[in-house]
Amino acid sequence: MEQEEEEKKKIKVYERKRKRSKSGSSYIPLDLVSEILLRLPEKSVVRFRCVSKPWSSITTEPYFINLLKTRSPRLLLCFKANEKLFVSSIPQHRQTFETSNKSHSSSDQPIDRYHMEFSKEINYFLPTESVNGLICFQESAKPIVWNPSTGRLLTLPTPNGSWNDLTILLGYDPVEGKHKVICMQFSITCDGCQVLTLGPGQKSWRTVKTHYKHRSDYHTCGRCINGVVYYIAYVNDRCVWVLMSFDVKSEKIDMIELPSSDVHKDVLIAYHGRLACVGRERIKKNGIRLWILEKHNKWSSKDFLAPLVHIDKSLTTNFLLKGFTHAGEFIYVESMFHKSAYILFCDPVRNTCRRFELKGFTDDEFVLSNEHGYTLHVFPNHVQSQISFT
């Protein structure tokens, strides 16, 4: 009896091998497929989903998506021109060669680029930061979620209330792995906001109240760090600018005093996993002061010298601080994109500055012929994401 069972098993194994041989295909273990896909460009990963159901299942699993995000973050760039959004990303890591102290280097590394058609109704492209691979902006008072890795757009329902202009913030809760979109009426004092959780089964907005009546400003920007969204707002009854915090998981809103009245209202950066405001006062000849939010909402300050002068003394006033990389470099970008443009990565510890030339961002000659240039949007530490909106 046991021998018969053993023979049947051998026959089944033989039949499976014979069928594979006839079909001309070979079996690849799924764990090996996963390893191969993790080494491919993000666009290839999306394209290979249609190979088979197992491959589609692998690339949409949360475990695979999280592994994909652990690859080196990139600097995402985009600008809008002629109803098109030109998108590009470049590596943030240092070059393989070292530069001497007080020197600079330039790089011609390849740029990943593409462009996508944009709606005529999007007159002002004011995106949020890149939060765990997603970016938000609005079209006719409707928030839109954009995944630059897949090129997909998701238009969200209109928030409750007849709001024509919105302030949109995007948060991510790392504990539950959920994105949340936060909306407020632009430049109108309010005591709350509208919140919508992205994902299946979450299609309606809900109201979150706070004791602090405040309003957003044109320059209001948000920064999501460790599950908390920070943004600068104005409190009318106190006639003062403050820092607001929104805990993405608990949806609790708090108010934090700013360290100084002399901080940039439109610049919040993530500095070594903590929120930092940038002071307006110039430190010495070419330095900046960061106000860093510590535990228990206490502030500390740190002064840095940005070695921009070692590239070209005439450029220091034309570049804007846009962020801080995980590798410890400040990112300076020209406010407008022209045919000839570049980005500066400044290391305050090594006192070095390297330049990345934006060659091949676009080959659209009509766009490049605009002498006034275009507003360049910059997203430091952008991670690739294969998250699905459904």
C-alpha positions as CSV (number, residue, x, y, z in Angstrom):
1,M,0.0,0.0,0.0
2,E,2.8,2.4,0.9
3,Q,4.7,1.4,-2.3
4,E,1.6,2.3,-4.4
5,E,1.3,5.7,-2.7
6,E,5.0,6.4,-3.3
7,E,4.6,5.4,-7.0
8,K,1.6,7.7,-7.4
9,K,3.7,10.6,-5.9
10,K,6.5,9.9,-8.3
11,I,4.1,9.9,-11.3
12,K,2.6,13.2,-10.2
13,V,6.1,14.8,-9.9
14,Y,7.0,13.4,-13.3
15,E,3.8,14.8,-14.9
16,R,4.4,18.2,-13.5
17,K,8.0,18.2,-14.8
18,R,6.8,17.0,-18.2
19,K,4.2,19.8,-18.5
20,R,6.8,22.4,-17.6
21,S,9.1,21.0,-20.3
22,K,6.4,21.0,-22.9
23,S,5.4,24.6,-22.1
24,G,9.0,25.7,-22.4
25,S,8.9,27.6,-19.1
26,S,10.9,27.0,-16.0
27,Y,9.8,27.5,-12.4
28,I,11.2,30.4,-10.4
29,P,10.6,30.4,-6.7
30,L,8.5,33.4,-5.6
31,D,11.1,34.5,-3.0
32,L,13.6,34.7,-5.8
33,V,11.1,36.7,-8.0
34,S,10.7,39.1,-5.1
35,E,14.5,39.6,-4.8
36,I,14.7,40.2,-8.6
37,L,11.9,42.7,-8.6
38,L,13.4,44.7,-5.7
39,R,16.4,45.4,-7.9
40,L,14.5,46.8,-10.8
41,P,13.5,50.4,-11.4
42,E,10.1,51.4,-10.0
43,K,8.5,51.7,-13.5
44,S,9.6,48.2,-14.4
45,V,8.1,46.9,-11.2
46,V,4.7,48.4,-12.1
47,R,4.9,47.1,-15.7
48,F,5.8,43.5,-14.5
49,R,2.6,43.3,-12.4
50,C,0.8,42.1,-15.5
51,V,3.1,39.1,-16.0
52,S,1.0,36.9,-13.7
53,K,-1.2,36.9,-10.7
54,P,1.6,35.8,-8.3
55,W,3.8,38.6,-9.6
56,S,1.0,41.1,-9.1
57,S,0.4,39.8,-5.6
58,I,4.0,40.1,-4.7
59,T,4.4,43.7,-5.8
60,T,1.2,44.9,-4.0
61,E,2.0,43.2,-0.6
62,P,2.8,45.7,2.2
63,Y,6.0,43.8,3.0
64,F,7.3,44.2,-0.5
65,I,6.3,47.9,-0.6
66,N,8.1,48.6,2.6
67,L,11.2,46.8,1.3
68,L,11.1,48.9,-1.9
69,K,11.1,52.0,0.2
70,T,14.3,51.1,2.0
71,R,16.2,51.7,-1.2
72,S,18.2,55.0,-1.3
73,P,15.9,58.0,-1.2
74,R,16.0,60.4,-4.1
75,L,15.5,64.1,-4.6
76,L,12.3,64.6,-6.6
77,L,11.9,67.7,-8.8
78,C,9.0,69.0,-10.9
79,F,7.7,72.1,-12.6
80,K,4.5,72.9,-14.5
81,A,4.5,74.3,-18.0
82,N,2.0,74.3,-20.9
83,E,-0.5,72.1,-19.1
84,K,2.3,69.5,-18.5
85,L,4.0,68.5,-15.3
86,F,7.7,67.7,-15.9
87,V,8.9,65.3,-13.2
88,S,12.4,64.1,-12.5
89,S,14.4,62.5,-9.7
90,I,18.1,62.4,-8.9
91,P,20.2,60.5,-6.4
92,Q,21.0,62.2,-3.1
93,H,24.0,60.2,-2.0
94,R,27.5,61.5,-2.2
95,Q,29.8,60.8,-5.1
96,T,32.2,57.9,-5.0
97,F,35.1,60.2,-5.1
98,E,36.2,62.5,-2.3
99,T,36.7,66.2,-2.6
100,S,39.2,68.3,-0.8
101,N,38.2,70.6,2.0
102,K,36.6,73.9,0.9
103,S,36.1,72.7,-2.6
104,H,33.2,71.6,-4.8
105,S,32.4,68.9,-7.2
106,S,29.9,68.6,-10.0
107,S,28.0,65.5,-11.1
108,D,26.5,64.3,-14.4
109,Q,24.6,61.3,-12.9
110,P,21.6,60.2,-15.0
111,I,18.2,61.8,-14.3
112,D,15.0,59.7,-14.2
113,R,12.4,61.9,-16.0
114,Y,8.9,61.8,-17.5
115,H,6.1,64.2,-18.0
116,M,2.3,63.9,-17.6
117,E,-0.6,65.9,-18.9
118,F,-2.2,68.3,-16.5
119,S,-5.7,69.7,-16.2
120,K,-6.4,73.2,-17.4
121,E,-8.2,73.9,-14.1
122,I,-4.9,73.5,-12.1
123,N,-3.8,77.1,-12.3
124,Y,-1.7,77.1,-9.2
125,F,0.3,74.0,-8.5
126,L,0.9,74.1,-4.7
127,P,1.9,70.6,-3.7
128,T,2.5,69.3,-0.2
129,E,5.8,67.6,0.8
130,S,6.5,64.0,-0.2
131,V,5.1,61.9,2.6
132,N,6.1,58.2,2.4
133,G,6.0,58.4,-1.4
134,L,2.8,60.4,-1.9
135,I,2.2,64.1,-2.6
136,C,-1.1,66.2,-2.5
137,F,-2.3,69.2,-4.3
138,Q,-5.7,70.6,-5.3
139,E,-7.9,71.1,-8.4
140,S,-11.0,73.3,-8.1
141,A,-11.1,72.9,-4.3
142,K,-10.8,69.1,-4.6
143,P,-7.7,67.5,-3.1
144,I,-5.7,65.2,-5.4
145,V,-3.3,62.5,-4.3
146,W,-0.3,61.8,-6.6
147,N,2.0,58.9,-6.6
148,P,5.1,60.0,-8.6
149,S,6.5,56.4,-8.7
150,T,3.5,55.1,-10.6
151,G,2.3,58.3,-12.1
152,R,-1.2,57.7,-10.8
153,L,-3.6,60.5,-9.6
154,L,-6.6,60.1,-7.3
155,T,-9.1,62.9,-7.0
156,L,-10.7,62.9,-3.5
157,P,-14.3,64.0,-2.8
158,T,-14.9,67.7,-2.0
159,P,-14.4,68.4,1.8
160,N,-17.6,69.2,3.8
161,G,-18.5,72.9,3.4
162,S,-18.4,75.2,0.4
163,W,-14.7,76.0,0.4
164,N,-13.2,77.5,-2.7
165,D,-9.6,77.6,-1.5
166,L,-7.9,75.0,0.6
167,T,-4.8,74.5,2.7
168,I,-3.9,70.8,2.3
169,L,-1.6,68.8,4.5
170,L,-0.6,65.2,4.2
171,G,0.3,62.9,7.1
172,Y,1.4,59.3,7.6
173,D,0.9,57.1,10.6
174,P,3.9,54.6,10.7
175,V,2.2,52.5,13.4
176,E,-0.9,51.6,11.4
177,G,0.7,52.4,8.0
178,K,-2.0,54.9,6.9
179,H,-2.0,58.2,5.0
180,K,-4.4,60.9,6.0
181,V,-5.2,64.1,4.2
182,I,-5.9,67.2,6.3
183,C,-7.8,70.1,4.8
184,M,-8.6,73.6,6.2
185,Q,-10.2,76.6,4.6
186,F,-7.5,78.9,3.3
187,S,-6.9,82.1,5.2
188,I,-10.1,81.8,7.3
189,T,-9.9,81.4,11.1
190,C,-11.3,78.0,12.2
191,D,-11.3,75.7,15.2
192,G,-10.8,72.5,13.3
193,C,-10.1,70.7,10.1
194,Q,-11.5,68.0,7.8
195,V,-9.6,64.7,7.7
196,L,-9.9,61.8,5.3
197,T,-8.0,58.4,5.6
198,L,-6.7,57.0,2.3
199,G,-7.4,53.4,1.5
200,P,-10.3,51.1,0.9
201,G,-13.5,51.8,2.8
202,Q,-12.6,55.4,3.6
203,K,-14.5,57.7,1.3
204,S,-15.9,60.5,3.5
205,W,-14.4,63.4,5.4
206,R,-14.8,63.8,9.2
207,T,-14.4,67.0,11.3
208,V,-11.6,67.2,13.9
209,K,-12.0,70.0,16.4
210,T,-9.4,71.9,18.5
211,H,-9.5,74.6,21.2
212,Y,-7.0,76.7,19.2
213,K,-8.7,79.0,16.7
214,H,-6.2,79.7,13.9
215,R,-5.9,80.3,10.2
216,S,-3.6,79.1,7.5
217,D,-1.6,81.4,5.3
218,Y,-0.6,81.4,1.6
219,H,2.9,80.3,2.7
220,T,1.6,77.6,5.1
221,C,3.6,74.4,4.6
222,G,3.4,71.1,6.4
223,R,6.1,68.7,7.5
224,C,5.3,65.2,8.6
225,I,7.8,63.7,11.1
226,N,7.4,60.5,13.1
227,G,3.6,60.5,12.7
228,V,3.1,64.2,13.5
229,V,2.2,66.9,10.9
230,Y,3.6,70.4,11.8
231,Y,2.5,73.6,10.2
232,I,2.8,77.3,10.9
233,A,-0.5,79.3,11.5
234,Y,-1.7,82.6,12.8
235,V,-3.7,82.9,16.0
236,N,-6.0,86.0,15.8
237,D,-6.9,86.5,19.4
238,R,-3.2,86.5,20.4
239,C,-1.9,88.2,17.2
240,V,1.0,85.8,17.0
241,W,2.4,83.1,14.6
242,V,2.6,79.7,16.2
243,L,3.5,76.1,15.2
244,M,0.6,73.7,15.1
245,S,0.9,69.9,15.5
246,F,-1.5,67.3,14.2
247,D,-1.0,63.7,15.6
248,V,-1.9,61.5,12.6
249,K,-2.9,58.5,14.7
250,S,-4.9,60.2,17.5
251,E,-5.9,63.2,15.4
252,K,-5.2,65.5,18.2
253,I,-4.2,69.1,17.4
254,D,-1.9,71.1,19.7
255,M,-0.2,74.5,19.6
256,I,3.5,75.1,20.1
257,E,5.2,78.5,20.7
258,L,7.7,79.4,18.0
259,P,11.3,79.9,19.3
260,S,11.5,83.4,17.7
261,S,9.4,85.8,15.7
262,D,12.3,86.0,13.2
263,V,11.8,82.6,11.5
264,H,10.8,81.8,7.9
265,K,7.1,81.1,7.8
266,D,7.4,79.0,4.6
267,V,10.4,76.9,5.5
268,L,10.1,73.8,7.8
269,I,12.7,71.0,7.4
270,A,13.3,67.6,8.8
271,Y,16.7,67.6,10.6
272,H,18.0,64.2,11.8
273,G,14.4,63.1,12.4
274,R,13.3,66.3,14.2
275,L,11.5,69.4,13.0
276,A,13.6,72.5,12.4
277,C,12.7,76.1,11.7
278,V,15.1,78.4,9.8
279,G,16.0,81.8,11.2
280,R,15.9,84.8,8.9
281,E,18.9,86.4,10.5
282,R,22.2,85.8,8.5
283,I,24.8,84.2,10.8
284,K,28.2,85.7,10.1
285,K,28.8,86.1,6.4
286,N,27.2,83.0,4.9
287,G,25.5,81.0,7.7
288,I,22.1,80.0,8.9
289,R,20.5,79.3,12.3
290,L,18.3,76.3,12.8
291,W,15.8,76.1,15.6
292,I,15.3,72.5,16.4
293,L,12.3,71.1,18.2
294,E,13.4,68.8,21.0
295,K,11.4,66.7,23.5
296,H,8.6,68.2,25.5
297,N,8.3,70.9,22.8
298,K,11.5,72.7,23.8
299,W,13.7,74.5,21.3
300,S,17.4,74.4,20.8
301,S,19.5,76.3,18.2
302,K,22.4,75.4,16.0
303,D,24.4,77.6,13.6
304,F,25.8,76.4,10.4
305,L,28.1,77.8,7.7
306,A,26.9,76.9,4.2
307,P,30.0,76.8,1.9
308,L,28.1,78.2,-1.2
309,V,30.8,80.8,-1.6
310,H,33.3,78.2,-2.7
311,I,31.3,77.7,-5.9
312,D,30.4,81.2,-6.9
313,K,30.1,84.2,-4.7
314,S,27.3,85.7,-6.9
315,L,25.0,82.7,-6.3
316,T,24.4,82.9,-2.6
317,T,21.4,85.2,-2.8
318,N,19.7,83.2,-5.7
319,F,19.5,79.9,-3.9
320,L,16.9,78.8,-1.4
321,L,17.2,76.2,1.3
322,K,14.8,73.4,0.6
323,G,15.7,70.6,3.0
324,F,18.2,68.3,4.6
325,T,19.2,64.9,3.3
326,H,19.5,61.7,5.4
327,A,23.2,61.8,4.6
328,G,23.6,65.2,6.4
329,E,23.6,67.7,3.5
330,F,21.6,70.9,3.1
331,I,19.9,71.2,-0.3
332,Y,19.9,74.6,-2.0
333,V,17.9,75.1,-5.2
334,E,17.3,78.0,-7.5
335,S,13.8,79.3,-7.1
336,M,13.1,79.2,-10.9
337,F,14.0,76.5,-13.4
338,H,15.8,77.6,-16.6
339,K,17.6,75.8,-19.4
340,S,20.8,76.0,-17.3
341,A,20.2,75.1,-13.7
342,Y,21.7,73.1,-10.9
343,I,21.3,72.0,-7.3
344,L,23.8,72.4,-4.5
345,F,24.4,69.8,-1.8
346,C,26.3,71.4,1.1
347,D,27.9,69.4,3.9
348,P,28.3,71.7,7.0
349,V,30.5,69.2,8.8
350,R,33.0,68.6,5.9
351,N,32.6,72.2,4.7
352,T,32.1,71.0,1.2
353,C,29.6,71.7,-1.5
354,R,28.8,69.6,-4.6
355,R,26.8,70.7,-7.6
356,F,24.3,68.6,-9.6
357,E,23.6,70.0,-13.0
358,L,20.1,69.5,-14.3
359,K,21.0,68.3,-17.7
360,G,18.2,66.6,-19.6
361,F,15.4,67.6,-17.3
362,T,13.4,68.3,-20.4
363,D,14.0,68.5,-24.2
364,D,10.9,70.6,-24.8
365,E,12.5,73.6,-26.7
366,F,9.3,75.7,-26.3
367,V,9.5,75.3,-22.5
368,L,13.2,76.1,-22.4
369,S,12.8,79.2,-24.5
370,N,10.9,80.9,-21.6
371,E,13.3,83.5,-20.3
372,H,11.4,84.0,-17.1
373,G,11.7,80.4,-16.1
374,Y,9.3,78.2,-14.1
375,T,8.7,77.6,-10.4
376,L,10.7,74.5,-9.4
377,H,9.2,72.3,-6.7
378,V,11.6,70.2,-4.7
379,F,10.9,67.1,-2.5
380,P,13.9,65.9,-0.5
381,N,14.2,62.3,0.7
382,H,11.5,61.0,-1.6
383,V,11.0,57.3,-1.4
384,Q,9.5,55.0,-4.1
385,S,6.1,53.7,-3.3
386,Q,3.9,51.1,-5.0
387,I,1.0,51.9,-2.7
388,S,-2.5,51.3,-4.3
389,F,-5.3,53.9,-3.9
390,T,-8.0,51.2,-3.9
